[in-house]
Amino acid sequence: MDWLAYANDNKNDQALEMLNKSAVVFEKNDFQGKEFNLGFFYNQLGRVYMQLSDYTKAEKYINKALTVAENLSIVDLKISAYYYMGEILFHQKKWDAAESYYIKRLALEKK
């Protein structure tokens, strides 16, 4: 079973364990498209930490994903990361901040 299957089955601890093992491989090796793939990887790490209610780590990884999305102009990654950041802030009852990320997501989706 891979990390995504664990995450989709709400087995977030197992998903996180597999993602953290993968992080070591991702970050230590150079390969074509590394930064692009890391952006989506960070986004998923943020998602799993959010599901575990570890909002500090979730924000950290979503911000890393947003940095990659900005640097490489990856619209799909930006849309997803804005959504997850909105969710993270919503769960922390930071309503205005959450709303701003939802609005950013919707604006990108309309383009």
C-alpha positions as CSV (number, residue, x, y, z in Angstrom):
1,M,0.0,0.0,0.0
2,D,1.4,3.4,-0.8
3,W,1.2,6.6,1.2
4,L,-1.8,8.0,-0.9
5,A,-3.8,4.9,-0.2
6,Y,-3.1,5.2,3.5
7,A,-4.0,8.9,3.4
8,N,-7.3,8.2,1.6
9,D,-8.1,5.5,4.2
10,N,-7.4,8.0,7.0
11,K,-4.4,6.0,8.0
12,N,-2.5,9.2,8.3
13,D,0.3,8.0,10.7
14,Q,1.2,5.3,8.1
15,A,1.0,7.8,5.3
16,L,3.3,10.2,7.2
17,E,5.8,7.5,7.9
18,M,6.0,6.6,4.2
19,L,6.2,10.3,3.2
20,N,9.0,11.0,5.6
21,K,11.0,8.1,4.3
22,S,10.4,9.4,0.8
23,A,11.5,12.9,1.8
24,V,15.0,11.6,2.5
25,V,15.3,10.2,-1.0
26,F,13.8,13.2,-2.6
27,E,15.9,15.8,-0.9
28,K,19.2,13.9,-1.1
29,N,19.1,13.1,-4.8
30,D,19.2,15.3,-7.9
31,F,17.0,14.4,-10.8
32,Q,15.3,16.2,-13.7
33,G,12.1,17.9,-12.4
34,K,13.1,17.6,-8.8
35,E,11.8,21.0,-7.7
36,F,8.5,20.4,-9.6
37,N,8.0,17.1,-7.9
38,L,9.0,18.4,-4.5
39,G,6.3,21.0,-4.7
40,F,3.6,18.4,-5.1
41,F,5.3,16.3,-2.4
42,Y,5.3,19.2,0.1
43,N,1.7,19.8,-0.7
44,Q,0.8,16.2,0.2
45,L,2.9,16.4,3.4
46,G,1.0,19.5,4.4
47,R,-2.3,17.7,3.7
48,V,-1.4,14.7,5.9
49,Y,-0.2,17.0,8.8
50,M,-3.4,18.9,8.5
51,Q,-5.4,15.7,8.8
52,L,-3.4,14.9,11.9
53,S,-4.2,18.4,13.3
54,D,-0.5,19.4,13.3
55,Y,-1.2,22.8,11.8
56,T,2.3,24.2,12.4
57,K,3.9,21.5,10.3
58,A,1.0,21.6,7.8
59,E,1.5,25.3,7.2
60,K,5.3,24.8,6.9
61,Y,4.9,22.3,4.1
62,I,2.1,24.1,2.3
63,N,4.2,27.3,2.3
64,K,7.1,25.2,0.8
65,A,4.7,24.0,-1.9
66,L,3.5,27.6,-2.5
67,T,7.1,28.7,-2.9
68,V,7.7,26.1,-5.5
69,A,4.4,26.9,-7.3
70,E,5.4,30.6,-7.4
71,N,9.0,29.9,-8.6
72,L,7.9,27.5,-11.4
73,S,4.5,29.1,-12.1
74,I,2.6,25.8,-11.5
75,V,-1.0,26.9,-11.4
76,D,-2.5,23.5,-10.4
77,L,-0.1,23.3,-7.4
78,K,-1.0,26.9,-6.3
79,I,-4.7,26.1,-6.5
80,S,-4.3,23.0,-4.3
81,A,-2.0,24.7,-1.8
82,Y,-4.3,27.6,-1.5
83,Y,-7.1,25.2,-0.7
84,Y,-5.2,23.3,1.9
85,M,-3.9,26.6,3.5
86,G,-7.5,27.8,3.7
87,E,-8.5,24.5,5.4
88,I,-5.6,24.7,7.9
89,L,-6.5,28.2,8.8
90,F,-10.2,27.4,9.0
91,H,-9.5,24.5,11.4
92,Q,-7.6,27.1,13.6
93,K,-10.7,29.4,13.4
94,K,-8.7,32.0,11.6
95,W,-11.7,32.9,9.4
96,D,-10.4,36.0,7.6
97,A,-7.1,34.4,6.7
98,A,-8.8,31.2,5.6
99,E,-11.2,33.2,3.4
100,S,-8.4,35.0,1.7
101,Y,-6.8,31.7,0.6
102,Y,-10.2,30.4,-0.6
103,I,-10.7,33.6,-2.6
104,K,-7.2,33.2,-4.2
105,R,-8.0,29.7,-5.1
106,L,-11.3,30.6,-6.7
107,A,-9.6,33.4,-8.7
108,L,-7.1,31.1,-10.1
109,E,-9.7,28.5,-11.0
110,K,-11.7,31.0,-13.0
111,K,-8.7,31.8,-15.3
